[in-house]
């Protein structure tokens, strides 16, 4: 799932080499922490947060098929 999220984010931004996705376990779920270049933050979040919401929906759907729980956080 980490590779899928990285692929999605890298295709949204202008500087794909600065995309960093880390994975950590917290309270029975996997948390993906995404870091991008400062100029690309708006492209990942989208207008009124629409893009990041859809990324979260997609990742939760994939995780559910594998019987897991995930969340996606965008960090500064």
N, C-alpha and C positions, 0 to 999 in steps of 0.2 A: 504494500500500500504506500510505503514511503516513496517508491519509484514513481508511482502514479501521480501522487501529489506534486513531486518535484517536476515531473514532465508538464503537468498542467500549469504550474506557476511559471516555469521557464518560458513557456510559450505565450504568456501574457505580458511579460516585462521586456524592457529595452536592454537591460543588462543581465542576461541569464546566468552569467558566470558568478554573479554576486548573490544568487539564490542559495539559501541554506535552510534545510529542513532537518530538524532534530526530533527524535522520538523518545518519549519518556512514559513510564507507567505511573498512573496515579489513580488510586481508589477503584481498581477494577477496570479501568479503561486506559486506552493509549491516547496520549496527547501529542499531537504534532505541532511543533513550534516552528513557524515560518519567519524567516528574516529575508528582506530584500533591500536593494539600494533605496535611499531616501526618495529619489525621484520616481521610483516605481511603486511606491506605497499606494497611491491613488488608483493605479491600474489594477492592483490586486483587490483592493476594497470595493471599488466601483461606486457608481452614483447611489447614494443612500444605502450603501453596503450590499447591493444586490449581487455582485460577483462573488464576494466572500460567502454570502449566504448559500449560493448555488454550489460553491466548492464544498461547503460543509454538508449540504444535502447529499451530494454525490459520494463523498467519503463515508458518510454514515450508511448509505445504501450498500456500498461495497463491503463495509465492515459487517453489516447485518447478515450478508450472504455467507460470511465466514464465522458467524456466531460471536462477533466481538463488538466492543463499544469503542468509539473514537470521538475525539474532538479536535478542532483545528484552531490554533491561536496565531494571530499575526502580531509579531513583536516589532518594536522600534529598533 
